[in-house]
């Protein structure tokens, strides 16, 4: 009985923390949008946006350095000093840290859980519009509005849109926002809001699609007999989309470290597999290895290990006959929660693998990796992370994952 009461108390505390965090973040995001000028593209980065679609908010498509040559941070430059974080940015980062702690599940399994269970159980938890990156049309009222009625009209029209879009409702009884597509059939709402993402990895929204979305919102309002309230004007939405896209172009980068064989015979597949697993890199998506992310925020994988040479992957059925002269470790900077820390883990893993496999570390341009070159990359990552945070987009946050993986 005492154990049950203790677990109940712990559950209530966690629920309270999550609710408080969600409230503070929504209040914070509503009162400001950091719309300062987009940072100048530094000479060390030549960004190139991926064309793959992620499918979920948490799982970023595995873009290997083969497919993103111009997105990789360089080591032969003088890295710009990272900007200081603004007070608002520090607050937003603290709220994300708080959310990270609140969303971490309690491990009551006594070690009985399947180790391959996806760490991203909280993926896709977007339950309210994000005016930082969304164009939102709210249909206020006192309700009630039935879920199926609102959702039916939405689904009759939203298929004509390309950008990520969602429909939300303010619970009639709960007073909390939620996603209609995940709610039970009997749910009712006081207010409805539809939102479309202004930018994704394919670029900014255009005038035609924004107009199509607005017409859908007006049709929904007419059917439900509700007034409409726009988060920003039509012209402001297009301007913000262009400005956000420019910002994303400068931030959408990879950090990589290459591992080259010292001997003429290269690395054999079985040794690669054993050493990778020694450093907690497990074979998975895209037939490459990944270090799993056990945190609640950020990409599903901290960093990945691929074959440096085409086709870039590994065939588990042919490991005994496989050989390669090089491997590459890489990470997605904007989708990593605390990316400097992730890079440090990746660098430590690269050094350890080089020692065990008899290899040497090089950068993307075949220059030896030194502590100085690692610091150059580290400084660039810190600069990007601070610039993102100063805009209210903390690396690895739900907002960042939507911008850089959708």
Secondary structure, DSSP 8 states (H G I E B T S, - for coil): -HHHHHHHHHHHHHHHHHHHHHHHHHHHHHT-----------TT----------SSSS------TTT-GGGB--SSS---------HHHHHHHHHHHHHHHHHS----STT-S-TTS-S-TTTT---S--TTTEEEEEE--S--EEHHHHHHHHHHHGGG--S-EEEEEEETTT--EEEGGGS-TT-EEEEEEEEEESEETTEE--HHHHHHHHHHHHHHHHHHT---EESS-HHHHHHHHHHHHHHHHHH--EEEEEEEESSTT-EEHHHHHHHHHHTTEEE-GGGSEEEE--SSSS-SEEEEEEESSTT----GGGTTT-EESEEEEEEESTTSTTHHHHHHHHHHHHHHHHHHHTEEEE-TTS-B--HHHHHHHHHHHHHHHHHHHHTT--TTSHHHHHHHH-
